[in-house]
Amino acid sequence: MRALFSSGGKDSFYALMKVSKVDLALILSYEFPRPSPHLVNMGKSVETHLKAGVPVLVKHLRKGREKEETVELLKRLGVSEIVAGDVYVEDHLKYMEGVARDACATLIEPLWGEDPEELLYKEFESGLRVLVIGCKKGLKRWLGVEVDRDGVVELAESCRAMGVDPLGERGEYHTLVINSPLHEEEVRYRKVSAESHGDYYVLRVA
């Protein structure tokens, strides 16, 4: 079985597009100090995979046992290949390598080592359309904004002006994929509220 580690965001979806097919998307729920945009909008994170024809399993992981419970789940499911959308954060890659090794699975990282800004443009040129559902204070004007190939240049410029990576792999902003070439229909949504948590903003949608 081939499983995609996904949040419903642009990088994990583009990784899915690069490998063409997976049997299952795993959305892992962690305990964070502040609300995660993807967990706050879990229903839409699940929906975007289903509309792309990918079955979804959501698993909550207990604090301090995240890796152990992830490995147990993968073994129980019989996962032999793990697909993830890491690009350059070494700690992420090492963690995923450890999970794969302990689960006796092969790790596939189709985006690893790509130039972050070039990859950002490739993602949107591929046909992704996303909604920004979380961002740092300096990018607040992007909260609740849809981005596609026509808006990606302006997003990249805003990130550069703030002095952050335009790809946002360190959490500078988070996205929800609302349409892609894999989607049978787009994800429809209604904006419910925008919340501030220190210097981070989260959009709730329904």
Buried (B, 14 or more C-beta within 10 A) or exposed (E): EBBBBBBBBBBBBBBBBBEEEBBBBBBBBEEEEEBBBBBBBBEBBBBBBBBBEBEBBEEEBEEEEBEEBBBBBBEEBEBBBBBBBBBBBEEBBEBBBBBBEBBEBEBBBBBBEBEBBEBBBBBBEBBBBBBBBBBBEBBBEBBBBBBBBEBBEEBBEBBEEBEBBBBBBEBBBBBBBBBBEBBEEEBEBEEEEEBEEEEBBBBBBE
